[in-house]
Amino acid sequence: MNSQAYAMRPAADDALERVRAALEQADGATDLASLATIAGLSPTHLQRAFRRRYGVSPAEYARARRFHQLREVLRDGAAVTDAVYEAGFGSGSRVYEESDRRLGMTPASYRAGGAGASIRYTTTHTPLGRLLVATTAKGICSVTLGQDDRELETRLAEEFPLAERERVDEGREEWLDAVIARVAHDLGWSDRDAPALPPLDVAATAFQWRVWDALTRIPRGETLSYGELAAALGVPKAARAIGRACGSNKLALLVPCHRIIREDGSLGGWRWGMDIKQQLLATERAMKATQG
């Protein structure tokens, strides 16, 4: 890269940061033309450059920010109508159109801590400890690992405090059994054919879904650093955002965030425990070696 290109990069970075800061403001501009003016770039150039750096378009960034603010305001106990407008939505209709995908439930239900949602779950033994799989009527909402059922059920209750939660035995819920069979197959605990995964019911931003999809493409027995995955996604400066997306993953093993490590080769963190992560990676490496 020539010296002129090096000189231009800080200016371009500053321009994109000005746009991001504008999107963070509750009353800031969100239309592409106004943002392009703030950046001093053409709308097309801004669209491409913003996606390269942050992993999403300016419009997707703004939408994700509004839904994040909506969640926070609802949690504070605000009325739904007030929360919708405080989060920067012009009307309630757009919120309800996307609330199932973004919140996992309607705003009123989310404000009530998941009241009205019905969750069925089961637990099973694995070589890594106990595994809990939970589903709503729409799809799988949680897959977690832990030392015992009490720990796993406590986590589920904290995630969905006011939802109706019902424990079911293995063999009584097709979606739950399908996830358990898929995990057992993928990690070499079973010779049965791997069933197709059921639908998922997990609220996430566009960037989180993009990261999680990329994680599923890391071959078993291999790892990437946060920076390597960011570069592979075309957003080399988003390593920290990659880390946050991994940390927000609620689907242990199905979304293999355990395959992400630090730049220095150390394992880094994992929400389900470092001992399990170490054992899991060792198991996958052994399977890769066996399969040639």
WOFEN-V443983 format. One line per field, one symbol per residue. psi: psi as a letter, one per 20 degrees, with the letter a starting at -180 (. if undefined). A space follows every 50 residues. Layout:
psi = ???
//
This chain:
psi = prhghhhhghghghghhhgghhhiphkrqiqhghhhgghkrqgggggggg hggiirrhghggghgghghgggghhijqqggghghhijphrighghhihh hhiirqgghghjkjphqppprrqqqrijbqpppqqaihapipoqqahrhg gghggghhhmhjqopppqqqiioggghhgghgggghjjiqiqqprqqrqq mpprrhgghgghghhiipqpirqqrghghgghijmijkhhhgghhghipj mpggomiijprrhjirhbrpijphgggggghgghgggghhi.
//
